[in-house]
């Protein structure tokens, strides 16, 4: 930072005038000595002003308030029309899982928010610290070790949210139901068959009472498997459902279904 130009104090000298006290005799004050004294005094004054300016600037820098975490800057959020937990999480610098966990007393599921509702946004853990885990039959959440395959699978599935449904699709440019599940499993480090019927045949069958996050739900409303989704806990799944939709977090369908685990 450049400092403002400082004015220089000089002695006014009239033509032909002599400095008072300049007698040229030994032991007397010379004009040169007087000028040097003035320069020293001016340098001291300038140094003092610079030191004061530096101290003032430092005090100003120290006084600047520290930046706050985006989430702590929004202790609460009022739901607007068209909001989702994911969009609110982006707005306040959080994750939809943390928002859901912090507001379990006012929202029954991540898809059941409404305009005008006030949600808490402060506190809570960060993604990856607490995983949604069923206590049996789709209820409750409990702590699960971060880094487990099931947690990694759910993290990978959530990263694909919003990708459009494309029949036969198996890449992030578009997914069908089993293309989505097989891709998410592969990203988490496990290879499973490509189609929903093949996945149902290869998975280890489990009962609904033993269902836990990371398991697959196979829907068969017509008698044969026609849809598959990844169970996420609390009666919710990650799925690529049908044409016109996208990868989403949604309730389990109330149709004939079976369950499998890899």
N, C-alpha and C positions, 0 to 999 in steps of 0.2 A: 504494500500500500504506500503510495507516495504521499509525503506530508505537504501541507500548504506552504508556499514560499514565505520565508520569514524576512521582515524588514531589517536592514542593517543600520545601526546608529553610527553616524560619522560626525566629526567635529566640523563646524562651519568655519572656514578660513577666508578672511577677506584679503584681497591682493595687498601685499606689502606688510601684512600684520605679523606679529610674532606671538608664539605661544607664551602665555604667562608662565613664569618660573623657569624659562629656558635661558639661563644666564651663562651657560657654557663653562662655568667655573667648577673646580673640583668640589665635591660634596654637595652640589646643588642638584635639584631635580631637572633632568634634561627632558626635552620635548619627546625624544625617543622613548624614554622610560615611561612618560605619561601615556603615550599611545599604546605601549605594550600593556600597561595596566588596564586601559580601557578595553583592549581586545580580550584580555583574560576575563574581565568582569562580564563582557558580552558573551563569551563562550560559556561561562558558568550559568548565565541566565538562560541561554539556549539549551544547554544540557539539562537544566532543571525543568524547562518546559517540555522537552522531549521525554524525560523520565515521567513527568506527570501525565502526558498523553499516553505513554505506554501503559502506565498503571491503570488509567481510566479505561483503555481498550481491553486490557486483561480482565478488569472487573466486569465490563460489559459482556465479555465472552463467558465468564463464569456464571453470569446471571441468566443466560439463555436457558429456558426450561428444557429438560431432556425430552426426546421424542418418546411417545408412548406406543405400546403395541396396539395394532388396529383393533383387536378384539376388546382390549381394556377401554378403548375410546368409545365403545358402544355397549354400555352396561345392559341395555335392553333394545329391542327392535320391534316396531309395530308392523305386522304383516300387511303387505299391500296386495291388491288384486293382481294375480298372475305370478306371485312369488312361489318359489319352492324352497325347501330346506337347503338345497344345493346353491341356489342363487343368493339366498340370504347369507350362507356361509362365505361365499365369495365377497359379498358386500362388507362383512364385518371381520374378515380375516380368520375364519375358523373352518371347521369341516362339518358336514351335515350330521355325522355321527356324534360329534361333541355337542351340537345344538340339540339333537334328539335326546341325548343323555341328560343334558342340563334342564330339559323341559318335559321330562316324563310325567310330571304332575299335571300338565295342562294339555299334552297331546298324546293320543293313544297310539298313533303310528306316524312314521315320517311323511305319510301322504295325507294326513288329516289336519292340515292347518287352514285357517280361514282369515280373510281380511279383517283387520282391527284387533287381532289377537296380539298380545304382548309376549314376546319371547325373551328369556334371559340369554345373553350372549357372552358374558364374562365367565372366567373360571373354567373348570373342566380340563381334561387332559388333552393331549395332542393325538393325532391319528397314529395308530400303531401301538399305543400303550394299552388300550383296553379293547378287547374284541367282543362282538356280540356272540354269545354262546347260549344255546338252548339248555334249559334244565330238564328237558323232556317234554315231548309233545308240542314243541313250538313256543314254550313260555320262557320268560325271564332272560336276564343277561348275567353272566359271571365273568370274572377275569380269566383271560386265556393268555398263555405265554406269547409275547410278541415274537414274530419270526416263524411261527408254526406254519405248516403248509396251509391249513384252513384259513388262517389270517391272511397269508399271502394271496390265496385264491380270491378272497373277498375284496382285498385291496385292488387286485388286477381287474376284477369284475367292475368295481366302482369307477375305475379309470376309463372304462368304455361307455359310461353313461352318455346317452344322447346320440350314439351312432345309429343311423337309420336301419330299419329292417329291410333286408334284401333277400329274396328267396334264393337259396343256394349260396348265399354269401358266407365267407369264412375268414374275412380280413377286416381291418378297421375301416375300410371304405364302405362296408355294409355287412350285416350278419343276419342269418336265419337263426332259429332257436338253438340247434345243435352246433352250428358254426360258431356261435357265441360261446357256448359252454366248452367246446373242445379248444377254442383259442385261449380262453381264460385259464383253463387247466394247463395248457402248454406254457403260457407265460409264467405260471407259478411253478413249473418244473415237472409236470406229469403229463404223459401222453395218454389220451383216451380215444376210443373210436369216434368216427365223424358224425354218424347220424343218431337221432334220438333212439331209434329201435335198437341199434347196435350198442349204444351206451347202456340201455336198459338191460340188454342181454349180458353184457360184460361186467356190470357193477355187482357188488355184493348186496343182495337184497337185505333190507332192514325194515323194522316196523316203525309206524308213526311215533310210538312212544320213545324210540331210540333216535329219532331224527335230531340232527345237530347241524349248525352252520358248516357249509362246505359240502354237504350231501346234495344229491340230485333228486329232484321231484319229477316223476314221469307222469304226464297226464294222458289218460286214455278214455275220453268221454264216449268214443264210439266202439270201445272194446279193444282197440289196439293203440299202442303208444303213438301219439301225434304231436306231442310237445314236451320239452324238457326245460327246467329252470334250476338255478343254483339257490339252495336254501340259505337265507341270511340270518335266520333267527326271528323270534317274535312274530311268527306267521307271515313273514315277508320273504320275497325272493328277488334275485337279479335275473332278468330275462329279456330276450328279444322275442316279442310276442307274435306280431302279425304285421302284414303290409299296412303302411300308414302310421306305424308306431316306431319307437326307437328303443334302444337298450334302456331299461328303466328298473327302478326299485318299486316293487308292487306287492300287493297281498297275494297269498296263495289262492289259486282258483278253487272254488267249491264244486269240483267235479271228481269223477273216478280217478284215482291216482295211486301210484306206488312209489317206493323210495329205494335209492341205491347209494352205495358208497365206494369210492375208489381209494 
